[in-house]
Amino acid sequence: MGPLSLPILISLMFCVVQGNPQLRRANDRQGQCTYTFTVPSPRESTCTEPGEAMTAMRDLQRENSVVKQDMDAMKIRLSLLEKVVNGLLGEEGTGQSTSSAQSFTDAQVELQRLTLEKDEWESQRGSLEMAYSDLLKEKSSLEEEKQRLTERLEKVQQRQCPQVSETSRNRDQPIPQRQALNNHGGGARTSSVQGKGGPTELSRWGADGAGYLELKSELTALPASRMLPESHATSRDSENSGTTGCGELTWVGEPTTYRKADNIAGKYGVWMRDPEPASPFTQDTIWRINTVGADIRQVFEYENLDQLVKGYPTKVYVIPRSMESNGAVVYQGSLYYVRRKSRIVVKYDFKTESVAIQKELVDAGYHGKYPYSWGGYTDIDLAVDEMGLWVIYSTENAKGSIVISQFDPKTLAVKQSWNTTIRKQTVANAFMVCGTLYTVGSYSSPTTTVNFAFDTHTGVQKQINVPFQNLYGYASMVDYNPTEKKIYGWDNYNMVAYDVRLSKM
Ligand SMILES: *[C@@H]1O[C@H](CO)[C@@H](O)[C@H](O)[C@H]1NC(C)=O
């Protein structure tokens, strides 16, 4: 065996996310580690891929096993030699010929040589093993770095180009950018977050990046019949609406799918209409927030359902601080949400694009203390129904059972609270209808039920059994719209809605 090519280990260079912001690591001449973080140029595609690190590792493993075989063979030779030497030593004791003495010396020399060789091989093997374990460590730290970079990439894409998810799927069509945005609302409302670069930059960051494609989830083509099953007007006037009527929830229909999110940022999310819209917004305006990631700040506004389906937002708002998970609601022209890693409820006014008021929800568990069963920091969930604005959460005192509070939407003061005995972490989601809290049993089972009802008028809690479908197996948001008498849901990238029926009271 020739000298081992250890330098290949040292000179390995990795590209983490090809075609995207890249982290490189290499050793310089002094043997020190150097890191290079590179922002992509459109044509950069010549880097070593992480796959090559795997190949190098496999080569090492192979070399290691060859060394081991050689060493085993040598051990056998050594022990044979030792026997010969011992035999000779025995003969020497009995006074043998000079030729025997000569072969004894030869054997001793050979033994010494072999012993030296063995030591050398063993030390080489040791350094191979060390190099191998270093590579393993490097691989796992690279994987962490890749993860971090992927998250950062998402963030960068969202900042630089808030419409990337919208434009990428319509890559072959003209991108309705500034004109569409500025025409809307008589020019009074201008886009606050258009990317600095315009279409060129968009295509660089959005459509062409290989890493972006990696992030982009598969867009399932939905049958046309499922996309726009009914006009909004029809659904508002449908048999079960009777907009002022209240009653108990008796039936939830099959979900209708309106849109599938384009990329991983939309695995979870919030989408809804404002049940009591304030000018300049209308009952057709749709609001949407992708809620994957640590920096959830963008709120997409669509003129109507058709624009949502086509992927053309009217405007993108950037709220001042990140929101936590997907408990947000839109009500009377404002977005109510929980600030990240806090129990602070924020009211953000869309018209003035500013925070109107924010208030701590005293004692509420947050950031993973009392989430719904699917987790995701769903500790504090806002809700709207015929009675107004609610918040669904838990506290230390309540020991994880659901607490319901009614908010004054102007001051965010808690008007009244109720204790239930429904453990928050055992249910998948909750929503309010006519002052009654309803919980959903499972977020993943295709056929689950609305399983508890707690009536705040009477304080009575009961078990119920109203079938509820999770069409895509990961329902992260379930919210009721009292004006439309519909439940809006976000199920594994898919924006869905359910008709409901209420009993006559
Ligand atoms: C709810 O339970 C907590 C803890 O037992 C108690 O301090 C609080 O007063 C109760 N609230 C209501 C409205 O009953």
The ligand as an SDF file (V2000), in Angstrom:
LIG
                    3D

 14 14  0  0  0  0  0  0  0  0999 V2000
  -60.5810   29.7220   37.0000 C   0  0  0  0  0  0  0  0  0  0  0  0
  -59.7640   28.9050   37.8080 O   0  0  0  0  0  0  0  0  0  0  0  0
  -58.7400   29.6110   38.4980 C   0  0  0  0  0  0  0  0  0  0  0  0
  -57.8880   28.5870   39.1910 C   0  0  0  0  0  0  0  0  0  0  0  0
  -58.6560   27.6980   39.9490 O   0  0  0  0  0  0  0  0  0  0  0  0
  -59.3330   30.6390   39.4280 C   0  0  0  0  0  0  0  0  0  0  0  0
  -58.3100   31.3650   40.0660 O   0  0  0  0  0  0  0  0  0  0  0  0
  -60.2060   31.5790   38.6350 C   0  0  0  0  0  0  0  0  0  0  0  0
  -60.8590   32.4700   39.4810 O   0  0  0  0  0  0  0  0  0  0  0  0
  -61.2360   30.7990   37.8400 C   0  0  0  0  0  0  0  0  0  0  0  0
  -61.9370   31.7130   36.9730 N   0  0  0  0  0  0  0  0  0  0  0  0
  -63.2390   31.6630   36.8050 C   0  0  0  0  0  0  0  0  0  0  0  0
  -63.8110   32.6930   35.9080 C   0  0  0  0  0  0  0  0  0  0  0  0
  -63.9510   30.8480   37.3570 O   0  0  0  0  0  0  0  0  0  0  0  0
  1  2  1  0
  1 10  1  0
  2  3  1  0
  3  4  1  0
  3  6  1  0
  4  5  1  0
  6  7  1  0
  6  8  1  0
  8  9  1  0
  8 10  1  0
 10 11  1  0
 11 12  1  0
 12 13  1  0
 12 14  2  0
M  END
$$$$
